Amino acid sequence: MSAEDLDNYEADVELSLYREYRDVASQFSYVVETERRFYLANGVKLIPHTDGGDVYYEVLMSDAWVWDMYRAVRFVRYVRVITYKDVNIEELDKPDLTFPE
């Protein structure tokens, strides 16, 4: 496999992942960003911890989807992340009623 073939493969996988994200995003209530991953989830709990002078965060998510092109299965029931870095959590707006086109 040439470098160009590999680049094309990765571009195709990224495009496929974006399309999947676009299709499933409306099913979730929260967007969660950590330094390593991007998640969609319906349940999120952020727990700050201190260890000596250090602060770290435990992020618990349920009913989640993971943006990761190397995972075969992106839907997960439960996720636990421990991080010393920033965590961004956004609640998504959900329309009350949508009609299929």
Secondary structure per residue as TSV (DSSP state, phi and psi in degrees):
chain	resnum	aa	ss	phi	psi
A	1	M	-	360.0	129.1
A	2	S	-	-81.8	167.5
A	3	A	H	-62.2	-37.1
A	4	E	H	-66.4	-41.3
A	5	D	H	-61.0	-42.3
A	6	L	H	-64.4	-43.4
A	7	D	H	-60.9	-43.0
A	8	N	H	-64.4	-41.7
A	9	Y	H	-61.2	-48.1
A	10	E	H	-63.5	-37.7
A	11	A	H	-64.7	-41.0
A	12	D	H	-64.5	-41.2
A	13	V	H	-65.6	-43.0
A	14	E	H	-62.0	-42.0
A	15	L	H	-64.6	-42.2
A	16	S	H	-62.4	-41.5
A	17	L	H	-64.2	-42.3
A	18	Y	H	-61.2	-42.8
A	19	R	H	-63.4	-40.7
A	20	E	H	-62.8	-44.6
A	21	Y	H	-56.6	-48.0
A	22	R	H	-59.7	-38.0
A	23	D	H	-73.3	-31.3
A	24	V	H	-101.9	-14.2
A	25	A	G	-55.8	-35.7
A	26	S	G	-69.2	-12.2
A	27	Q	G	-85.8	-3.2
A	28	F	-	-120.7	156.6
A	29	S	S	-99.7	-23.8
A	30	Y	E	-133.2	149.3
A	31	V	E	-111.4	129.9
A	32	V	E	-125.4	126.0
A	33	E	E	-117.7	128.1
A	34	T	-	-117.2	-179.5
A	35	E	S	-68.6	-18.2
A	36	R	S	-113.0	-24.3
A	37	R	-	-142.9	166.7
A	38	F	E	-125.6	129.8
A	39	Y	E	-127.8	152.0
A	40	L	E	-112.8	139.1
A	41	A	E	-151.6	157.5
A	42	N	E	-100.7	-15.0
A	43	G	E	-137.0	132.3
A	44	V	E	-140.6	136.3
A	45	K	E	-136.2	127.1
A	46	L	E	-108.2	122.6
A	47	I	E	-120.9	110.3
A	48	P	E	-78.5	142.8
A	49	H	E	-129.4	151.1
A	50	T	E	-120.8	139.6
A	51	D	E	-135.0	98.1
A	52	G	T	69.0	-120.8
A	53	G	T	-97.7	-1.4
A	54	D	E	-93.1	146.5
A	55	V	E	-116.0	133.6
A	56	Y	E	-136.3	165.5
A	57	Y	E	-122.1	139.9
A	58	E	E	-109.6	123.5
A	59	V	E	-113.6	120.9
A	60	L	E	-109.0	127.4
A	61	M	E	-129.0	144.5
A	62	S	E	-127.4	154.4
A	63	D	E	49.5	70.0
A	64	A	E	-121.2	161.0
A	65	W	E	-126.9	133.7
A	66	V	E	-109.8	128.6
A	67	W	E	-82.1	99.0
A	68	D	-	-155.5	111.2
A	69	M	T	-69.9	-12.3
A	70	Y	T	-96.8	-3.8
A	71	R	-	-89.7	136.0
A	72	A	S	-75.7	-36.2
A	73	V	-	-118.9	121.0
A	74	R	-	-100.9	-16.4
A	75	F	E	-85.1	126.9
A	76	V	E	-132.8	147.8
A	77	R	E	-76.8	-38.4
A	78	Y	E	-146.8	136.1
A	79	V	E	-133.0	136.6
A	80	R	E	-127.3	124.1
A	81	V	E	-122.0	133.5
A	82	I	E	-113.7	128.2
A	83	T	E	-148.9	147.4
A	84	Y	S	-96.3	-3.4
A	85	K	S	-97.9	180.0
A	86	D	-	-65.1	148.4
A	87	V	-	-128.9	127.7
A	88	N	E	-110.4	128.4
A	89	I	E	-125.6	125.5
A	90	E	E	-125.1	135.9
A	91	E	E	-89.3	129.1
A	92	L	-	-83.4	144.0
A	93	D	-	-75.5	136.3
A	94	K	-	-122.5	126.2
A	95	P	-	-65.9	148.2
A	96	D	S	-65.0	-38.0
A	97	L	-	-148.8	132.4
A	98	T	-	-126.3	147.2
A	99	F	-	-113.2	137.4
A	100	P	-	-65.9	148.2
A	101	E	-	-86.9	360.0
